Amino acid sequence: MGVTPTGYLHPSYAASLEYGEPRRLAASGGWLIQREIGATGARDAISCYPLLCCADWNRLEEDVRQLKDLEDLVTVTVVTDPFGETSAEQLQRCFPDLARPFKEHFVVDLSRPAESVWDPHHRRNVRKGLQAVQVERVGQSVSCAAEWVALYTVLSARHGITGFAAFSPRALTAQLGVPGAVVFRASRDGQAAGMTVWYVQNDVAYYHLGAYTDDGYRQYASFALFAEAIQYFTSLGLKWLDLGAGAGLADDPSGGLARFKRGWSTGTRTAYLCGRVLDRARYSELVKLAGAEGDPYFPAYRNGTFALR
């Protein structure tokens, strides 16, 4: 019998996403989201936010070949799991139209003593945070749904979050109930100052989302939460943490989020951006309709003068 899927591999995570219809990749065990292409009657497929994870990467090409049999599916685009058991060569065979390094994810090798790895600035802020807030692992993740939704709603408004990460209250609540979800809560005087959500898959814990109050930022709640999470996942015997990449479409090594994640990490791993045209004739028609001939964006019809959204 196979291992029960958790985290991004679990069907309930794909079902939480609201920008299309989930489609399981039967051979590899991954998930895609199928989306309408404007009012054209055609659809394309993308990986779930933020990554395509597979139980069996050696069978992904089999799944992608079978997608060509779907008459209304024009392209497939994915961002791969940095811990996926695949290679650049395999990805290039599977996605001949696009397979290139996309983002460097900061990772933590949990076999190394945590505080020997942390940036001195982080160690100081961990001490400050743990003196100012109380950190707990939430036993029943969905029990903190109201607090979590409130925190993330404020975060979204503050930073103008749009696109795939602009989760609705329904999606945020559903994601807390995904098997493998682990939630940490920081509080001051009983009031939530910040929370982080992680997903455990096999021997890796993936940082999913985090949000803080203004007071939580001032009291270094993020440092206290990450320190406690690292200690907890180490105690579980996990091997790695994936902290994700910096903000934006291109990694900015000087950005605040990248500095924060780098301060905990032992190195980086590469996530690849991959794409394949499944129906070349229809693809050409859509690119022309969007005024996107020659556009290097993939799929080009979503980035042209008359981009098909």
C-alpha positions in Angstrom: 0.0 0.0 0.0 1.2 3.5 -0.8 1.8 6.2 1.7 -1.2 8.3 2.6 -0.8 11.8 0.9 -0.5 14.9 3.1 0.0 18.6 2.6 0.1 19.8 -1.0 -0.4 16.1 -2.2 -3.7 15.8 -0.5 -6.9 16.3 -2.5 -8.4 18.6 0.1 -5.6 21.1 -0.6 -6.3 21.2 -4.3 -10.0 21.5 -3.5 -9.4 24.6 -1.3 -8.2 26.6 -4.3 -10.8 28.7 -6.1 -9.4 29.6 -9.4 -10.3 26.5 -11.3 -11.2 22.8 -11.3 -8.8 20.4 -9.6 -7.5 17.5 -11.8 -5.5 14.6 -10.3 -2.6 13.3 -12.2 -3.3 9.6 -11.7 0.1 8.1 -12.3 2.4 10.6 -10.5 -0.1 11.5 -7.7 0.2 15.3 -8.3 -2.6 17.9 -8.8 -3.3 20.5 -11.4 -6.0 23.3 -11.6 -7.8 23.6 -14.9 -8.9 27.1 -15.8 -11.0 28.7 -18.5 -9.2 30.8 -21.1 -11.3 33.9 -21.2 -14.5 33.3 -23.2 -12.9 31.1 -25.8 -14.3 27.8 -24.6 -10.8 26.4 -24.2 -8.9 25.7 -20.9 -5.4 25.3 -19.7 -3.9 23.8 -16.6 -1.5 25.0 -13.9 0.0 23.6 -10.8 -1.6 24.3 -7.5 -0.2 27.3 -5.6 2.7 27.4 -4.8 4.2 24.1 -6.2 3.6 20.9 -8.1 4.3 18.0 -5.8 4.3 14.4 -6.9 4.4 11.1 -5.2 6.1 9.5 -8.2 8.1 11.9 -10.3 9.1 9.2 -12.7 5.5 8.9 -13.9 4.8 12.6 -14.4 5.7 12.5 -18.1 3.1 9.7 -18.5 0.5 12.0 -17.0 1.4 15.0 -19.1 1.3 12.9 -22.3 -2.2 11.8 -21.4 -3.3 15.5 -21.1 -2.9 15.8 -24.8 -6.0 13.6 -25.2 -8.2 16.3 -23.6 -9.6 18.3 -26.5 -10.1 21.5 -24.7 -6.8 21.7 -22.8 -4.3 23.9 -24.6 -1.3 24.1 -22.3 0.0 23.0 -18.9 2.3 25.2 -16.7 3.8 24.1 -13.4 6.3 25.3 -10.8 8.1 22.2 -9.4 8.8 21.2 -5.9 12.5 21.8 -5.1 12.5 18.5 -3.2 10.9 16.6 -6.1 12.9 13.5 -7.1 13.5 14.5 -10.7 16.2 16.2 -12.8 16.5 19.1 -15.2 16.8 16.6 -18.0 13.6 14.8 -17.1 11.8 18.0 -16.8 13.0 19.2 -20.2 11.7 15.9 -21.8 8.4 16.3 -20.1 8.0 20.0 -20.8 9.8 20.7 -24.1 8.4 24.2 -24.5 9.7 25.6 -21.2 11.9 24.1 -18.4 14.1 26.7 -16.7 15.2 27.6 -13.2 12.6 29.8 -11.6 13.2 30.5 -8.0 15.7 29.5 -5.3 14.0 28.2 -2.2 15.7 28.7 1.1 16.0 25.3 2.9 17.0 24.0 6.3 19.0 20.8 6.8 17.5 19.7 10.2 20.5 17.4 10.9 22.5 20.5 11.7 22.2 22.1 15.2 19.7 25.0 14.7 21.4 27.8 16.5 24.8 27.1 14.9 23.1 27.9 11.5 21.0 30.9 12.4 22.2 34.4 11.6 23.4 36.3 14.7 20.8 38.9 14.0 18.1 36.2 14.0 19.4 34.7 17.3 19.1 38.1 19.0 15.6 38.6 17.6 14.5 35.0 18.7 15.5 35.9 22.3 13.5 39.1 22.1 10.5 37.4 20.5 10.4 34.6 23.1 10.5 37.1 25.9 7.6 39.1 24.4 5.2 36.5 23.1 4.0 33.0 24.0 4.3 30.4 21.2 2.1 27.3 21.0 1.5 24.6 18.5 -2.2 24.5 17.9 -3.5 21.0 18.4 -6.7 21.3 16.4 -5.7 23.6 13.5 -9.2 24.5 12.5 -10.0 25.7 16.0 -8.0 28.9 15.2 -9.7 29.5 11.9 -11.3 32.8 12.9 -8.1 34.3 14.2 -6.2 33.1 11.2 -8.6 34.5 8.7 -8.6 37.9 10.5 -4.7 38.0 10.5 -4.4 37.0 6.8 -7.1 39.5 5.7 -5.2 42.3 7.3 -2.0 41.1 5.7 -3.6 41.0 2.3 -4.9 44.5 2.6 -1.6 45.8 3.9 0.5 44.3 1.1 -2.1 44.4 -1.6 -2.0 40.7 -2.2 -3.6 39.6 -5.5 -3.6 36.6 -7.6 -3.3 33.0 -6.4 -2.2 34.0 -2.8 -5.3 36.2 -2.3 -7.1 33.4 -0.5 -10.7 33.8 0.6 -11.8 33.1 4.2 -13.3 29.7 2.9 -10.0 28.7 1.4 -7.9 29.8 4.4 -10.2 27.8 6.7 -10.1 24.7 4.5 -6.4 24.8 4.3 -6.1 24.5 8.1 -7.9 21.2 7.8 -5.6 19.6 5.2 -3.9 16.5 6.7 -0.3 17.3 7.4 -1.1 21.0 8.4 0.8 22.2 11.4 -0.1 25.6 12.9 1.9 27.7 15.4 0.4 30.7 17.2 2.1 33.5 19.0 0.1 35.6 21.5 0.5 38.5 24.0 -1.9 38.7 26.9 -4.0 36.0 25.3 -4.4 37.9 22.0 -3.0 36.5 18.7 0.1 38.3 17.6 0.9 36.1 14.7 0.5 32.6 13.2 2.3 30.4 10.7 1.0 27.4 8.7 3.2 24.6 7.6 2.6 21.4 5.6 4.4 18.1 6.4 5.0 15.7 3.5 7.2 12.7 4.0 10.4 14.0 5.6 10.0 17.7 4.6 8.0 20.5 6.2 7.0 23.3 3.8 6.3 26.8 5.1 2.9 27.7 3.6 1.8 31.0 5.0 2.3 33.4 7.9 0.6 36.6 9.1 1.1 39.0 12.1 -0.5 41.9 13.8 1.4 45.3 13.9 2.2 44.6 17.5 3.4 41.1 16.5 5.9 42.6 14.1 7.2 45.0 16.8 7.6 42.2 19.3 9.5 39.9 16.9 6.8 37.3 16.8 7.9 36.0 13.4 11.3 35.1 14.9 9.8 33.3 17.9 7.4 31.4 15.7 10.1 30.2 13.2 12.5 29.2 16.0 9.8 27.1 17.7 8.7 25.5 14.4 12.3 24.5 13.6 12.8 22.9 17.0 9.5 21.1 16.7 10.1 19.7 13.2 13.6 18.6 14.3 12.0 16.7 17.2 9.7 14.9 14.8 12.8 13.5 12.9 12.1 15.4 9.7 15.1 16.0 7.4 14.3 19.3 5.7 12.4 22.5 5.8 11.4 24.4 2.7 11.0 28.0 3.6 10.1 29.1 0.1 11.7 31.9 -2.0 11.9 35.7 -1.8 9.0 37.9 -2.9 8.1 38.8 -6.4 8.5 37.1 -9.8 12.3 37.3 -9.6 14.3 36.6 -6.5 15.6 39.7 -4.8 18.4 38.7 -2.5 18.3 42.1 -0.8 14.6 42.0 -0.1 13.4 41.8 3.5 11.6 38.4 3.0 14.7 36.9 1.4 16.9 38.2 4.2 14.5 36.7 6.8 14.4 33.3 5.2 18.2 33.2 4.5 18.9 33.8 8.2 17.5 30.4 9.1 18.7 28.4 6.1 21.5 26.1 5.3 21.3 26.5 1.6 18.9 26.7 -1.4 17.2 24.4 -3.8 15.8 25.3 -7.3 12.2 25.3 -8.3 11.7 25.1 -12.0 9.1 26.8 -14.2 7.9 24.3 -16.8 5.3 24.5 -19.6 4.1 22.4 -22.5 1.8 23.1 -25.4 -0.8 20.4 -25.7 -2.7 21.7 -28.7 -0.3 23.6 -30.9 -2.9 24.8 -33.5 -5.2 26.2 -30.8 -2.3 27.7 -29.0 -1.3 29.7 -32.1 -4.9 30.9 -32.6 -5.1 32.1 -29.0 -1.7 33.8 -29.1 -2.8 35.7 -32.2 -6.1 36.6 -30.6 -4.3 38.0 -27.6 -1.8 40.0 -29.8 1.0 38.1 -28.2 3.0 36.8 -31.1 6.7 36.7 -30.2 6.0 37.2 -26.4 8.4 35.0 -24.4 5.8 34.7 -21.6 4.3 31.3 -21.2 1.5 30.8 -22.1 1.8 33.9 -24.3 -2.0 34.3 -24.7 -2.2 35.3 -21.0 0.2 38.2 -21.4 -0.6 39.9 -24.8 -2.2 43.2 -25.8 -5.6 41.5 -25.3 -4.5 39.0 -22.7 -6.9 36.2 -22.2 -7.6 35.9 -18.5 
